[in-house]
Amino acid sequence: MAASGLSRCLSRGPIPTPILSWLLYRKDKPGCSRYYRAAICRKLKVPLAIEEVPTRPIQPDEVRVDVHFCGVNFADILTCQGQYQESPSLPFTPGLELAGQVLEIGTNVSTVKEGDRVISVNNFSTMAEQCIVDQKKLWKIPDGISYQEAAALPVCYGTAILALEQRAWTQPGETVLVTAAAGATGLALIDVASNILQAKVIAAAGSDEKCKLALQRGAKAAVNYSQGNLKEELKKLTGGQGINVVIDAVGGDVCLAALCSLAWEGRMVVIGFAGGAILSIPSNLLLLKNVSAMGVYWTRYQKENFSVFSRCMTSALRYCQEGSIRPYIGGVFKLEEINDAFEHVTQRKTTGKVILSVK
């Protein structure tokens, strides 16, 4: 609208907020607007709001990304409830991962160019139409991978590769137990363990339907831990030999049964506590069979060992391009439906990865 048009509007009285936002909309350069929509957490434990927020200039090492899809993770929900390991200052935009296209690059950026398709891991800011990230936190999406598939890779497959390869040193032919097996990370673990590492996967989940999905996605056997005795079932399935590697995302009694089921020199990797209870590990169980218990706090690798973090991201993209792995999308919500998406994940109404469509 021309300046004279804006003056005429102002002369007619106060302008409603939505119209004012539209009037203030400008194009700094193709694709870059002064305002963009973002999910905002202004108060913990209350529904998020979708608001128009102003852009800011990018710094020399930064990149402005036009977000197409972003992942929804349990960590996002915990952050908005004030229960995550890291607590950003209010107000903030949640979101750890995105897939999108480069809009603008800083003067020092050499890793990507405008128009490149990229994924990114960026703390608490991806659930928005635009996101500014440091160039080192960007990875190009290879040809043949859609934005939707790419958005499902960073957190789930980054965690799976890190837990199985870097921490547990999983070997071909070993038996791997995956708990919460029908969740986004659980299915990624089955995918990587079965198709990349050539391990034999036993899936443990909370319903027969979820166990069936895990079998369809590559597990050799499945146990419904809401029924029967998990420890006894695992003993039967392994012929008493035990589990070589456990990747546990449940905690509590499920974690204890899995720990007791480890084979000689078995390894347990704790990646979360979806069941809500955190197990106090009896140290004598570690001693008796020379087993190891360790953890994976995936995002911290960005600070402590970025080369390992980046290698996991690169591997996930390569495996996906080769067709060796295939992300399972369990639900797609619009950005405006973010609260519905959070509820879907919290109430475990879906299996696989939930993502937000921003376009």
N, C-alpha and C positions, 0 to 999 in steps of 0.2 A: 504494500500500500504506500502511495506517495505521501510525503510529509503533509501536503494540503489535506489529504484524506484523513490522516490521523488528527489534524487540527479540527476538522469538521466533527469527528467523533467526540473529541474532548469537549467541544462546545455544547454538545447535547446532554452533558451530565456525566456522572460516574460510569466507568466502563466495567462490566462484569469481569471477574478474574480470568475465566477461560478465554474471553475475547482479547483481554489485555495481553495475555501470554502469547496469543497468536499475532497480535500487532507488533510485539517486541521481537518476534522471530526474525532472524537475519541469516544470511549465508556468508560466512567468512571466506569459504572456498567450497568447491563442489563437495557435498556430503557432510560438511562440518557446520552445524548450527550452533547458535549461542545457547540454546536450551535443549535438554534432552530428558526423556522420562527415566526415572529410576525408582526401584523399590527402596523405601526408607524405613529404618527402624528408629523411631524417636523415643520409644519407651520400651523397656524389656517386658516380655510376656504379654504383649498386646499385638493385635493384627498389624501387619505392615501396610503402609500407604504407598500408592504410586503418585509421585510428584514430579513436576518439571523443575529441574535444577540447572543452574548456569554452568557452562563449561569454563575451563581455565586454560591458559596457554600451556603448551607442553614444554618441558625442559629439554636440554640438548640430547639426553640419553633416553628420552621417552617416546612412546608411540601411542597415537590415538587410534583405537580400534572400534569399528562399527560392529556391534555385537549381533550375531544372528541367533545363536542358541547358547544357553548356559545351563550347567548341571545343577541339580538340587541334591544336596547331601545332608545327612543327619547332622553333620558339624554345623551347617548353616542354621539349622533349627536350634541347636544347643546354644549357639552364639547369640541368637535373638532372645533366648531365655536366660542369658547370663550364666550358662552352665558349661561353657567350653573352656579349653585350656587358656585361650587368649581372649581378652575382652577389649574390643575397640571402643573408643569414646563415642558417646551418643552425640548427635545422630550419626548413623552410618548406613551404607548400602551393603547388604550381605552378598555372599557368593564367592566361590573359590576358583571357578574355572569357566572358560568361555571358548566359543569358536566364532570367528568373525573375519572381517576384512580390514586391512590397514587403510585408514583414512588419511593420516598425517604422520610424518616422522620428524624427530628432532634433528638438529644440525649435526650431531655426532653419531647418528644411527647409521649403521652399515650392514646390519644383519637382515633387514627386511626393507621393502620398498612399498610405496603406495599401491594398493590393489592386491597385494599378496593375501592369500588365505592363511589364517594362523589359528593356533590354539594358544591359550595362556593360562597360567596359574597365578592368581593375584589375590592377595588376602582381602576379603570383605569388600568387594567393589564390583563384581561382575554382573550382578542382576540389574542391568540397566541397558539403555540403547547404545551408550558409548562407554568406553573404559580406557583409562590412561594407564599404561604399564611400562615398566623398564624393558628395554630391548632384549635383555638377557632372559626375560621370562616369557619369550615368544618362541614358538616352533612352527615352521611352515607345514601346512597340511599338504601332503602329497596328492598328486592326481589320483582320481578314483575313489577318494574318501569324501563323503558328503559332510556338510557342516553338522548335520544332526549326529552322524556317527562320531565325528571328531569331538563333539561336545561331551560324548559319553566316555572318552578315553582318559583324560588326565588323572582325576582322583582315583577312580576304581582300578584302572589298569596300571597306573603308576604305583599304587599301593600293592597290587598283586605281584607285579614284577619285583618290586623292592623286597617284599616279604618272602617270596619263594626263591628268588635268585640271590639277592644280596645277603639276606639274613639267614635263611634256612639252608642255603646251598643244596637245594633239592636236586636229586640225581635221577636219571632215567630208571624206570622200574620201581622206584620207591612208592610206598603207599602214603597218600596225603589225605588227611581229614580236613574238610572245610565246613565250619559251622555257619549258621545263618546263610545257608548255601544258595537260597533263591533270591537274596538281596542283590543289589547292584554290584557290590564288591565280591560277594560270594560267587556269583556267576562269572565274574572276571577271573577270579582265582581258579575256578574249574576250567575255564577256557585256556588260561596260560599253563596250568599244571598238566592238563591233558594234551593239548595240541602243540605246545612249545617245548615243555620239559619231558614229555612222554612218561609222566607219572600215572599211577593208578589212583583215581580219586574216589573217596567215599564222601558223599554229601550228607550233612545232617541239617534238617530243617524242621519247622514246627507244624507242618501239615502234610498230608498225603499228596495234595495238589502241588505243593512246593517241591516235594521230593520227586514227583513225576517230571517237573520242569527241569530239575537238576540232572536227572537221567537223560533227558532229551538234549541237554546242552553238553554232555560229555562225561558225566560221572559214571563210574562202573557199578556203583551200588549206592543206596540211599537209606537213611534211617530217620524216621519221624521221632524226634526226641521228646515230643509231648505225650508219647505213648511208650510204655515199656521201659526197659533199663538200657540206657545208652552204652554203658560200659560192657554189659553182657552181649549186646548186639555187635559191638565192635570186635569183641573177642571171637565171636562166631565168624564174622566176615573175614577176619585175618587168620583164622585157624590157630588162634592163640599166639600168633607172632607179634601182634601189636602194630601200632602206627609209627611210621618213620617221621612224618612231619604233620603237625597240627597247626592250622591257621584259625584262631578263634576270635570271633567278633561278638560273642554272646556274654561270656562271663558266668559267674555264679556256679551252679551245680553242673551245667553243661561243660564249662571250662575244667572243673575238677574231674569229671568223668573222662574227658579227653586226655587230661594230664596223666591220669592213672592208666590209660590205654597206650601210652607211648611204648615203643620197642626199645631195646638196648641202644643207647646213644641217640635216642629220638630227640627231636627239636620241636618246641612249641613257640609259636609267634603270636602274641596278643596284639590285635589291631583295633579292638573296641569292646564296648559293653552294652550291646543292644538290649540285653535282658535286664539291665539296670543294676545288677549286683556285681560288685568287684570282688573277685576271689582273693583271699589271703592264702598264698601258695604254701603248703606244708613242705618245708625244705627237705624233709627226709625222702620225699618222693623223687627229688632231684638226685639224691645220693644213690638210692637203691639200684637204679638202672643207668646211672651216669647220663641222665638226660639234661637238656638245656632249656631254660625258659627265657624268652627275650621279648622285646616289644618293638613296634613300628609306629612312630609318630611321623607320618609321611611328610607333612609340610615343613617340619623343622629341618629336614635335609636341605632345604633351600638355603638355610643359614650355615649349617654345620658342614655339609659336604655337597656342594652344588654340583660337582662333576657327576656324582652318583645319581643325584636327582635328575639331572639333564639326560643322563644315559638311559634312565628308565623311560622318560618321555619319548626320546628318540626311538627306543626299542618298540614302544607301544605303537607308534605311528608306522614303523617299518613292518611289524607283524600284521597290522591291519591292512596296509597296502598290499602285502603279499597274499592276503587272504587266509593267513594262518589263524587269526582270531577274528571274532565277529561280535561286536557289542550288541547286547540285548536291551532294546528300548522298551520299558514297561509302561511309560505314560508321557504324554506331551501336553503341557499346559501353556496358555498365553501368559505374558508378563503380568497382566491384570488379574490373573487367577493364582497368583503366588501363594496366597493364604490357603487356597484349596489344595495346591500342590504340597504345601507343608503338612496339612492335615492328612493327605493321602500317604505321605511317608511315615508320619508319626503313628498312624493307626495301622500301618502295614497292610494297606489295602491293595498294594500293587507288588509286583515282582520286577526285578531288573531295574534299569536306570530311569529315573524321572528327570526330564529336562524342561526348561522353559523356552518357548519360542518367542523371540523378541520382535521379529518382523511381522 
